[in-house]
Amino acid sequence: MSPTPGVPWRLLAASALAQAVVFLLRPAASYEALALGAPVSSLGVLSAAFAVAPLVLALPLGRAVDRFGEKRTMIVGTSGIVVTTVLFLVGPDRFSTVVWSTALLGAAHLGCIVGQQAMMANGYASARLDAMFGYYTFAASLGQALGPLVIAVLGGGSATPPTRPIFLVSLALTVLLLAVTLAVPGGRAGREPGPAPRGAGGIGGLLRTPGVPQALATSAMVLAAVELTVVYLPALGAERGLSASAVGVLLTVRALASMASRLLLSQLIDLMGRNRLLVVSLLVSAAAFMATPVPMPALVLTAVVAALGLGLGVGQPVTMAWLGRAAPEGQRGQAMSVRLGANRLGQFLIPPLLGTVAAGLGAGGVLWALAAGLGATTLLLRPASRRRG
């Protein structure tokens, strides 16, 4: 796909559907685990399982995208999501089965989104990447809102909704995702592997680019925060006696707020600068995580979760565009995989660590620990902020 000013609607639809399926299956897997008798402290294992296979596969997948093309990788990953959804539908009979199914979902989802992000990075000029990745992640947020909304509709007033209807809807959405992915136009057919272009240092050179390590750390922390929100907000709701419908609404509000910040991303960067915007967004998210476990009226909690979504919506598109500009042509699949590998490393390490917090303090303690982590990440960004504004 050559650089073009057009908006890739089918690619954006594929992004939305992929996230809808994942953000429908992930909370449903948490409810399934709780129904099987798993303690709240073990739910962090589900986030780690989602991350562990992609952690190993991220860099090889990036090279595969650059060699074989984006669309082929997207099709393989989407087919894997179909298989995973069938496994969930068959019905896990023990917690370990939920863990393995979640791990397979993480690997399949990685193939799908690496291909999508590389297609976006290769298809647009550098000046348009912030806006285009803003649209791409807006579509992803739309999917993240639709997934929990299904739980809100199907869950009713029960604190632990029946999961089989949720898995049936997931399968229908996954089949639609595969059809849309097959219809996505463009994409490179791939290329033979060869040396990096002159002046490019491959992955090592990318990691030495000023500000890139900070961007990777920010991306990993923000994604871990989003993932743990999906896992622990249902657990917090169960502790507080909130219905599954109420939790689904809160997750939808979080995603809708992230959509709003992503639609305005280009204007916000023009106003504040990329790094300064990252710092502000992290501080807003940290403050919201600190407030969420505090008992409060439902409307106030909804407003707090909306602020959380606004802050968390910024990190992913900004770091995608940053790396898309830094990587040379023919290596952008690897650039996206480096970011995703850093994200998965954060997902693998952070949830089990915070799970030990949950064992003593419950789901609220995990959210407070996330607030501390996001606040600490702003300290890493300060040097980059001074250099780049």
N, C-alpha and C positions, 0 to 999 in steps of 0.2 A: 504494500500500500504506500504510494508516494505521498509526500506531504500535501495536504489539501485543506481548504478552509471549511469544508462541510462537517456537519455533526454526524457521527456514526451511530444512527439511531438503533440499529439492530445490535451493535456491540454494547450500547448502553442498556438495551433490554436484557441482553445476556447477563450483564453485570448485576442488574436488579434481581433477576430470577435466581442467579447463583446465591446471592446473599439472602434472599427470601427463604430458600430451602435450608441453608445452613442455620439461619437465625430462627427457623422453625424447629429444626431437628435438635439443635443444641439445648434449648430449654426443655424440650420434650425428653431428651436423654437424662437431664437432671431429675425431672419428675419420675422417670422410669427407674433411675437409680434409687431415689428415695423410697419408691414403692417396693423395691426389692430389699429394703432394710438397710441401705448404705447410710452411714452417718454423714452429717453435714461436712465434717472435716475431710472426708474422702472425695468431695466433689472437685477439689483442686486437681485430683488425678485425671479427671475428664479433660480439663484444659491442657494438662501436660500431654495426655494421649493425643489430643487434636494437634499438638505441636511437634511430637517426637518424630514421626515419619517425615513430615515436611522439613524438619531440621536437617535430616540426613539427605533428603532429595533436592533441596532448594537449588544448590549450585549446579548439580548435574542437569536439572530441568532447565535452568537458564541456558546452559550450553546447548541443550537439545532444541530449545526454541530458536536460538541463533542458527543452528545447523539445519533443522528440519522445517522450520516455519511456525508461525504463531497459531494458525488455525488448526493444524494437526494436533498440536499440544492441547488446545482448548477442547477438541473433540474427545481425545483420550481421557482428559480429566473429567469432562461432563459424563462420559460413559461410566466412569468409576463412581460418580455420585449416584447414578441410577442404581448401580449394584448395591451401594451402601444403604440406600433408602429401602430396597427390598429386604436387606438383612434386618433393618429395624422393624419393618412391617411383619416379618416372620415371628418376631417376638423374642427379645433377650430373656433368658431364664435365670441369669445370675449377673452380678455386678461386673465380673470380668468380661462377659460378652458385650455389655454396654461399652466398656473401655476399648475393646478391640474394634468394635464397630465405629466408635468415635475416632480412633486412630486412622482407620481406612478413609473415613470422611475427610479428615484433615489432609491426607495425601492426595485424594482426588480433587479436592477444592483447590489445592495448591497448583496442580497442573492447569486447571481451568483459569485461574486468575493470573498466573504468570504469562500465559498466552495472551490474555486480554490486555494486560498492562504493557507488554512489549509491543503489541499491535498499536496501542495508543501512542507510545513513545516514538515509534518509527514512523507514524503517520502524520505528525504535526511539527511545524517549525518551532524552534526554541522559544520564540516570543509568545507562542500560543499555549505552551504546555501547562502553565498554571491554570488558565481558564478551562482547558480541555480535561485536565485531571480533576478540576473542580466539578465539572459535569459528570465525569466518570464516577467519582466518589459520591456525588449527589444521587446518581442512579443506584449505587450500592446502598446508600442510606435508605432510599425508597424501599429496596428489598428488605433491609433490616427492620423497617417499620411494618411492612406487610406480614413478615413471618410471625412476630409476636401478636399481631392483630388477629391472626387465625386462632391462636391459643385463647385470646380474649373472647372470641366468638364461640369456640367449641368448649371452653373450660367451664362456662357458667359460673355458679357461685362456689364451686368446689375448690378447696385449697390444693388438692392434687388431682388434676383433670385426667380423664381416660386418654391414654396415648395412642390407641389404635386409630381413631379417626384422624388424629394429627398426622400420623405416619401415612395414612391414605392420601390426605391432601398433599403431603410432601412428595409422594410418588407422582401424582398428577403434575405438580409444578416441575418436577425434575424431567419428566418426559417432554414438557413444553420447552424447558431449557435446552434440551438436546436438539429439538427441532429448530429453535432460534439460532443456536450455535452453528448448525449446518448451513443456515441461511446467511450468516455474516459474510459480507463480500470482502475481497481484498486479502491482504496478508501476503507475506513473502513465501515463496515456495521453499525457502531455505538456501543454505550455501555450504560449500565445503569448508571445513575448519581450516584456519590459516593463522598467520601471525597477526597480532594486533596492529592497527594502523600506526604509522610513525607518530611519535609523541604521546602515544597512549601507553599506559603502564599496566593494562589489564586490571584485574581486581585489586592488586596491590596499589597501582597508581590511583585508582578510584578512591581507595581508602585513605590515601595521602592528600587528597584534594581538600583544601581548607574548608572547614565547616561540615564536611560529609560525615565524619565520625559522630559529631554531635547530632546531625540529622538522623542517623541510624539509631542512636540511643533514644532519641525522642520518639521515633516511629515505634520502636520496640516497647517502650513504656506505655505509650498511648494505646497501642493495640492490646497489650496485656490488660490495661484498664477496661477497655471495651469488652474484652472476652470475659473478664471476671465479673463485670456488671451482669452479663447474660447468665452466668452461673450462680452468682451469689444474691442477686436481687430476688429471684424466686425463693432462695433459702431465707432471706431476710423477711420476705412476705409470709413464709410459712411460720417463722418465729413470732411474727406480729399478728398472725391470724388474718392476713390479707387474702382475699380470694385470688384464684388464678386469673380471673378476668381483670382485677385491679392491677396485678403485676404485669399482665400483658399490655394494659394501657400505659403503664409507666415506661415499659421498654419501647413502646411505640412513640411516646412523647420524646424519649431520649433520641431516637433515630430521626424523628421529624426535625428536632432542633439542630441536629448535625447537618441535615439537608439544607436548612436555612443558612448556616455559616458557610457551607460549600458553594451555594449559589452566589454568595457575595464575596467569595474568596479573592477574586482579582481586585475588587475595589478595596478590600481590607489590606491587601498587600501594598497597593499604591499608597494607602493612607499611613500605614505603620511600618512597612518594611517586613521582609519575610521572617527574620529571626526575632524581631520585637513582637510580631504577631504570635509566633510560637510561644514565647515566654508568657505573654498575657493569657493565651488560651490555656496553658498549663496551670497557671495560678487560679484561673476561674474554675477549672476542673477540680483542682485540689480542694478549693473552698467548698465546692458542691459535695465532694466525697466526704468531707468532714461533717457536713450538715445532715446528709441523708440518713444515717442511723439514729439521729436524735428524734424522739417522739414528737410529732407535729400533726396538724390537721392535713387531711388528704390534699386539699388544694395547695397548701404551702409545699408539701412534698412534691407535688407535680411541678411546681415552679422551680424547685431545687433541681429536680431531674432534668428539666428543660435547660437550665443553666449548665448542667453537666454535659448535656448533648452539644450545646453550642461550643463549649471548650474543646471537647474531644473530636469534634468534626474537622478541626483545622489540620491536625498533625499529619494525617495520611496523605492528602493531596499535595501538601507542600513538599513533603519528603519525596514523593514520587516524581514531581516535576523537577526538583533539585537534582535527583540522580539522573533523570532523563536528559537534562542539559549537560551533566558532567560526563556521561558515557559517550564514546565514539560510535558512529554508525556500525552496525554489525556486532556490537557488544551490549546492546541495550537489554536484551534478554538476560544477560548475566547481571547487569546493573539492577534490574528489577528483582532478580533472584537474590542478590546480596541483601537488598532491603528486606525481602521476605525471610531470608535466612536469619537476619538479625531479629526480625519480629518473632520468628518461631523459637529462637534461642530464649528470648524474653518470656514467651509463653511457656516454655519448658521449665525454666528455672524459677520464675516468679510465683506461679500458682501453688506448687507444693510448699514453698517457703511460707506463703501467706496462709496455706491450709493449716499449718501449725498454729497460726494466730487464731483461726476459726475454732480450733479445738478448745481453746481457753476462753475466747471472747465472743464466739459466734460470728455470724456473717457481718455484723456491724464492725467488728474488729478488723476484718479484711478490708473493708472500705476505708477505715481510718489509715491503715497501713498503705493503701494505694494513694491516699492523699499525701502522705509523707514522701512516697516515691516520686510522685509527680512534682512536688515541690523541690526535691533534690535535683531532678532533671533540669530545672531552670538554671541551676548553678553551672551545669555543663554548657548551657547555651550562651552564657554571658560573654565568654571570650569571642565566640563567633558573632554575637550581636554587635560587639564593638568593631569588628573587622568589616562586616557586611551591611549593618544597619537593618 
